[in-house]
Amino acid sequence: MASQSQQMVEQAGAIPFRWRRGKLQFCLITSIRKGRWGFPKGMVDPGETHVETALKESYEEAGLHGEIVSEPLGCYEYAKWGMWLNVTMLLMQVAQTDKDWDESHVRERRWADEAEARRLLDRDELLDLLDIALQQIDELTDG
């Protein structure tokens, strides 16, 4: 957790999903340099909402177009660059995927079913958020 002396910076991200041939898939990304799988996220710029940031980062980091389809799924914190980052995650239904995108030279993108996503994600916070995303998707498809 952030101490009083450390700055807390807001980030927002998306858990992108789509249906292909009746199967649910999630889009994961990794930086080619680090090789750790996760979801698109980034800094919330002044005057920008969490929704706007999540959509922008999904486009820049993974070439995804779509819409946010739920209230925030939850938040997690981590330390990087000598500060604490508070990440609000949202659920994004993907309508279109670009073949080439802004960060394709530094990031890989992979569509994975639930089982593969669980194998690739190595942070408990992301696995917990994936569980919440699955509940939300279930509610969306039932209702």
N, C-alpha and C positions, 0 to 999 in steps of 0.2 A: 504494500500500500504506500501511497505517496505520503511523505512527511511534510510538515508545515513549510519547510524550507525549499521543497522541490515544487516546480511548476507542474500543473496538470494541464495537458493539452487535449482538446477534443478531436477525436477521429470518428468517422462513420464508415461503415462497410455494408456489403450485401452478401447474402447467401443466395446465389443465383441458381434457379432450377428451370427445367423444361421437361416436357413429356415427349418421348420418342418411341414410336410403335407401342404405345401403351405403357412404357416403362419410364419411371421417374429417374432423372439424371440431375446431378449437381455439377456446377462448374468450379473447379479448383484451379488455382494458379500457384506458380512458384517463381522465384527469381532464379535465373540460370546460375548465378553466382553462389547462392546459398542452398538451393535445392530443398527448402522446407515448404511443404504444401499448406495452403490456406485459402482464404477468400479475399476478393478485392476490398481494399480499404485505403483510407488516406485522411489527411488533415481537413478539418472543416474550416474553410476560408471565411474571413469576416463577411457577414451578410448572407452566408449560405446556410441552408437548412441541412439536417442530417440526410434527408431524402435526396436533396440535390447532390450532396457529396457522394452518397452511395451510388447513385446512377452515374455520376461523372467518373468515379474511380473504376466502376465496372466497365465503362466504355474505354477508358484510357489503358487499364491494366489487362483487360481481357477481350476487348472488342465486342462487348455485349450491349444490346438495346432491349429495353423492356420497361416494366413498371414495378413499383413497390406495391405489394399486395397485403401488407399487414402493418400493424403498429410495431414499434421496435420489439425485436425478439429478446433482447437483453443486452448487457454490457459486460466488458471485461477490461482489466487494466494490465499494462505491462510497462517495463522500463526500457527506454532506448534513447540514445543521444543525450544522456545525462538528465532526462526528464521522464515524467510519468505520462503515459498516454491512456486516455479513457475512450474505449471504442464502443460505439453504439451500433449494433448489427440489425439489419432489416432484411426482409424476405423479398427477393426480386424474381418475378416471372419473366423469363427471357423470351422475347418475340423474334429476335434476329441476332445472328452472330456474324461478325465481319471476318473475312478470310485473313486480312491484314489489319493490324491495329497499332496504335501509338507505341506501345511498349513491347511489341512482339519480338524485337531484337534482344530484350533482356528478360522476358518472361515466357514460360511455357503455360499453356492452358490445357486442361484435361477435363473431359466430361466423364463422370463416374457415377455408377449406381451407389446406393446407400452403403453396401458392404465395402466396395472399393474406397469410397470416401472415408469410411471409418478407418481403414488400413492406412491411408495416406496422411490423415490428420494426426499430428502428434501432440496436440495441446488439449488438455481436458476441457478448457473453456470452449474451444471450438466444437468438440464432441457434444458438450452440453447444449450449445446453441443449435447444433444439427438436430438433436432430439426435439427441441422446441420448434424448429422449422418443420420437421416431419409432422408434428401435431397440427401446426397451422395449415399445412398443405392438406392434411386429412380433413380438417374442418372446411377448407375452401372447396374441396371436391365433393363433400357430403351435402353442402348447403347450396 
